[in-house]
């Protein structure tokens, strides 16, 4: 078994960054109009294809839409996406989502996710933070291909519910633990 050198680790990180840049998420080129169009499309897709999320839409105090998150990794990985926080279906802030990861990983993927803030306190905590990090406390309602989003009565009592969907790529699964959300000042 060979030992991983520092040079190989740095090369993996550089390759991951190149893959992430090539995935179509233009890091550093914020465009509010394009993002708003993607948020609208994400909201409409989720409502039309997963009607079981309607209670989430109706009861949420705020909804963070992340229409496109790109993730790539070659031993060292990262992800990036931009989205909008809406309260009463009106955008109040824009956010970026980033995550770095280390370990055995090879590939790239893109996915969308939506965070439903089910309590006023959870929404206030999110908005007040300098860099809110997703943790294990988030409940997931993950739509499977052709299945339901798994929204159950017990899920409805969680302060934050995540719906991850639209995965495509070579990395299996999309977990939000460790994702850091930061406000974008346009």
C-alpha positions as CSV (number, residue, x, y, z in Angstrom):
1,X,0.0,0.0,0.0
2,X,1.5,3.4,-1.0
3,X,1.7,6.4,1.2
4,X,-0.1,9.6,0.2
5,X,2.4,12.4,-0.2
6,X,1.8,16.0,0.4
7,X,2.2,16.7,-3.3
8,X,-0.4,14.1,-4.2
9,X,-2.8,15.7,-1.6
10,X,-2.3,19.2,-3.1
11,X,-2.7,17.9,-6.6
12,X,-6.0,16.3,-5.5
13,X,-7.1,19.6,-4.0
14,X,-6.2,21.4,-7.2
15,X,-8.1,18.9,-9.3
16,X,-11.1,19.2,-7.1
17,X,-11.1,23.0,-7.4
18,X,-10.8,22.7,-11.2
19,X,-13.7,20.2,-11.3
20,X,-15.9,22.4,-9.1
21,X,-15.2,25.4,-11.3
22,X,-16.1,23.4,-14.4
23,X,-19.4,22.2,-12.9
24,X,-21.3,25.3,-14.0
25,X,-21.5,27.1,-10.6
26,X,-19.7,30.4,-11.4
27,X,-17.9,31.1,-8.1
28,X,-17.4,34.8,-7.6
29,X,-19.8,36.0,-10.3
30,X,-23.0,36.7,-8.4
31,X,-26.0,37.5,-10.6
32,X,-29.2,38.2,-8.7
33,X,-31.5,37.9,-11.7
34,X,-30.1,34.5,-12.8
35,X,-30.3,33.3,-9.2
36,X,-33.9,34.5,-8.8
37,X,-34.9,32.6,-11.9
38,X,-33.2,29.4,-10.6
39,X,-35.0,29.8,-7.2
40,X,-38.4,30.2,-8.9
41,X,-37.7,27.1,-11.0
42,X,-36.6,25.1,-7.9
43,X,-39.7,26.1,-5.9
44,X,-42.0,25.3,-8.8
45,X,-40.3,21.9,-9.4
46,X,-40.5,20.9,-5.8
47,X,-44.2,21.9,-5.5
48,X,-45.2,20.2,-8.8
49,X,-43.2,17.0,-8.4
50,X,-43.5,16.5,-4.6
51,X,-46.9,17.7,-3.5
52,X,-46.3,16.0,-0.1
53,X,-44.0,19.0,0.7
54,X,-47.0,21.4,0.6
55,X,-47.3,21.3,4.4
56,X,-43.7,22.4,4.7
57,X,-44.3,25.3,2.3
58,X,-47.4,26.3,4.2
59,X,-45.9,26.1,7.8
60,X,-42.4,27.3,7.2
61,X,-41.4,30.6,8.7
62,X,-38.7,31.0,6.0
63,X,-37.3,28.9,3.2
64,X,-33.7,28.9,1.9
65,X,-33.6,27.7,-1.7
66,X,-30.2,26.4,-3.0
67,X,-31.0,25.6,-6.7
68,X,-27.5,24.4,-7.7
69,X,-24.7,23.1,-5.5
70,X,-21.7,21.7,-7.2
71,X,-19.5,19.3,-5.4
72,X,-16.2,17.7,-6.5
73,X,-13.5,15.7,-4.8
74,X,-10.3,13.8,-5.4
75,X,-9.2,13.0,-1.8
76,X,-9.7,16.7,-1.0
77,X,-13.2,18.0,-1.9
78,X,-15.4,21.0,-1.8
79,X,-18.8,22.2,-2.7
80,X,-20.3,25.6,-3.5
81,X,-23.7,27.0,-4.3
82,X,-25.7,30.2,-4.1
83,X,-29.3,30.6,-3.1
84,X,-32.0,32.9,-1.7
85,X,-33.8,33.1,1.6
86,X,-37.5,33.8,1.2
87,X,-40.0,34.8,3.8
88,X,-43.6,34.9,2.7
89,X,-42.2,34.1,-0.8
90,X,-40.2,37.3,-0.9
91,X,-36.4,37.2,-1.1
92,X,-34.9,38.9,1.9
93,X,-31.2,37.8,1.6
94,X,-28.9,35.8,-0.6
95,X,-26.6,33.1,0.7
96,X,-23.7,31.0,-0.4
97,X,-23.2,27.4,0.8
98,X,-19.7,26.0,1.0
99,X,-18.1,22.8,2.4
100,X,-14.6,21.3,2.4
101,X,-14.0,17.6,2.9
102,X,-11.1,15.3,3.3
103,X,-10.8,11.6,2.9
104,X,-11.4,9.0,0.2
105,X,-13.6,10.6,-2.5
106,X,-13.5,10.7,-6.2
107,X,-16.0,12.4,-8.5
108,X,-18.3,15.3,-8.9
109,X,-22.0,15.9,-8.6
110,X,-24.6,18.6,-8.6
111,X,-27.8,18.8,-6.6
112,X,-30.4,21.2,-5.2
113,X,-31.6,21.5,-1.7
114,X,-34.1,23.5,0.2
115,X,-34.1,24.3,4.0
116,X,-37.4,24.9,5.6
117,X,-37.2,26.8,8.8
118,X,-40.2,25.5,10.8
119,X,-39.8,27.7,13.9
120,X,-39.3,31.5,14.2
121,X,-36.3,30.8,16.5
122,X,-34.5,28.6,14.0
123,X,-35.0,31.3,11.3
124,X,-33.8,34.0,13.6
125,X,-30.7,32.0,14.6
126,X,-29.9,31.4,10.9
127,X,-30.3,35.1,10.0
128,X,-28.3,36.3,13.0
129,X,-25.3,34.0,12.5
130,X,-22.1,35.1,10.7
131,X,-21.7,31.6,9.2
132,X,-24.5,29.1,10.1
133,X,-23.3,25.5,9.8
134,X,-25.6,22.7,9.0
135,X,-25.5,20.1,11.7
136,X,-26.8,16.6,12.5
137,X,-29.9,18.3,14.0
138,X,-31.3,18.9,10.5
139,X,-34.1,16.4,9.6
140,X,-34.0,15.2,6.0
141,X,-37.0,14.6,3.7
142,X,-35.3,13.2,0.6
143,X,-37.3,12.6,-2.5
144,X,-36.4,9.3,-4.1
145,X,-36.9,8.8,-7.8
146,X,-40.6,8.3,-8.2
147,X,-41.1,8.3,-4.4
148,X,-42.3,10.6,-1.8
149,X,-40.3,13.2,0.1
150,X,-40.7,11.3,3.3
151,X,-42.4,14.2,5.2
152,X,-43.8,12.7,8.3
153,X,-45.5,14.0,11.3
154,X,-42.4,13.7,13.4
155,X,-40.4,15.6,10.8
156,X,-42.8,18.5,10.9
157,X,-41.8,19.2,14.6
158,X,-38.1,19.7,13.6
159,X,-36.8,23.2,13.6
160,X,-35.1,22.8,10.2
161,X,-36.0,20.4,7.5
162,X,-33.8,19.8,4.5
163,X,-35.1,18.5,1.1
164,X,-32.2,17.3,-1.1
165,X,-33.1,16.5,-4.7
166,X,-32.0,16.6,-8.3
167,X,-28.7,14.7,-7.8
168,X,-26.6,14.0,-10.8
169,X,-23.0,13.0,-10.9
170,X,-20.6,10.4,-9.7
171,X,-20.6,11.0,-5.9
172,X,-23.3,8.9,-4.2
173,X,-25.4,10.8,-1.6
174,X,-25.6,14.4,-0.6
175,X,-25.4,15.2,3.1
176,X,-25.5,18.8,4.3
177,X,-23.6,18.2,7.6
178,X,-20.7,20.7,7.6
179,X,-22.1,23.0,5.0
180,X,-21.6,26.6,6.0
181,X,-24.1,29.2,4.9
182,X,-23.0,32.8,4.6
183,X,-24.9,35.9,3.6
184,X,-24.0,37.4,0.2
185,X,-23.9,41.1,0.0
186,X,-24.7,41.9,-3.7
